[in-house]
Amino acid sequence: MMKFAIVGCGNIAQRSAIPGLINSGLSSISVCIDINPQREKEINEKFSLPFETSLQEAYNKYSFDAVYISTPNATHKEIILSAAAHKKHILCQKSIVINLEEANEVVNICRKYKVALYEGFMYQFHTQHKFVKNLIDNGEIGTPFHFQAWFGFPPISPKDFRYDKSLGGGAILDSGAYTIHSARHFFNCEPISIHSILEKEGHEVEVRGSTMLGFGKSRTAHLVFGFNNMYQNKYMIWGTKGVITLDRAFAIPPDIESILTLEKQGFKKEYLMEPFNHFIEEIRYFIKNVNSNDLLLQWQNEILNQMKVISQISKT
């Protein structure tokens, strides 16, 4: 059993991360940490877990092996630097930092202290993506050449950190990061060309964006993301013989089914994807591999490659 400290006890942590750590079968929670003291009542009532408002106090009072970070993007770097110096493994929700300079800094500190650093894109652990891969491997759509992803939602509270540049807000680091990650992993290589359009619409951060990535060999990806939209959460893969569309690709509760549509000339079939808890599966994957030097290096390179693409898009 790996003992965790949860850093950041907001909505996502309470809805997914804390239950995931409790129910993974491989982990336990030593303490929950949040700078907002009002969270203590929520944590006690829902989970009956110890609570602190200071990470340093948690180091002093509790024994744990790893931290799970669920705070605004701009706060991640300092938490990671602190956790690494205390020899704690680190599982951090995306986006792990806000720029490439910070990415290099956190990777180097974790190399120095020989601790695991993993950027959590939980969606990739859902079994529905294996189903997609099997269809492609079986030649159902021929040779894939174009990947499209949409991830965005209606306007959120004006006080939400996603609108705050100082907290690492903006659509790229939030919903956009999922679409970028999924395109890179689908083609299993890095883009060689990037063209983007970003819209701020009066805000200090981008609230909507569209990006075209070129991967060479006639392979392209078109990604659309943002806050002020009708809700979208899907990807589509276009091949020489057919098209696959997954209607709930990124954010999907563990009790919700999704629909996969396979289309070919004169043929259309829908498949019901069974519910699955991708948060638990991500936690299990992390715990099982924190001592694999090869995977630790792979995780570090993945962080850097993801942030390189984000940085190029951000310069648009």
Secondary structure as UniProt FT lines:
FT   STRAND          2..7
FT   HELIX           11..12
FT   HELIX           13..17
FT   HELIX           18..23
FT   STRAND          27..33
FT   TURN            37..38
FT   HELIX           39..47
FT   STRAND          51..52
FT   HELIX           55..61
FT   STRAND          66..69
FT   HELIX           73..75
FT   HELIX           76..85
FT   TURN            86..87
FT   STRAND          89..93
FT   HELIX           100..113
FT   STRAND          117..120
FT   HELIX           122..125
FT   HELIX           127..137
FT   TURN            138..141
FT   STRAND          144..152
FT   TURN            158..159
FT   HELIX           161..163
FT   HELIX           165..167
FT   HELIX           172..176
FT   HELIX           177..187
FT   STRAND          193..199
FT   TURN            201..202
FT   STRAND          208..216
FT   TURN            217..218
FT   STRAND          219..226
FT   STRAND          232..239
FT   STRAND          242..246
FT   TURN            254..255
FT   STRAND          258..264
FT   TURN            265..266
FT   STRAND          267..273
FT   HELIX           278..289
FT   TURN            290..291
FT   HELIX           293..314
//
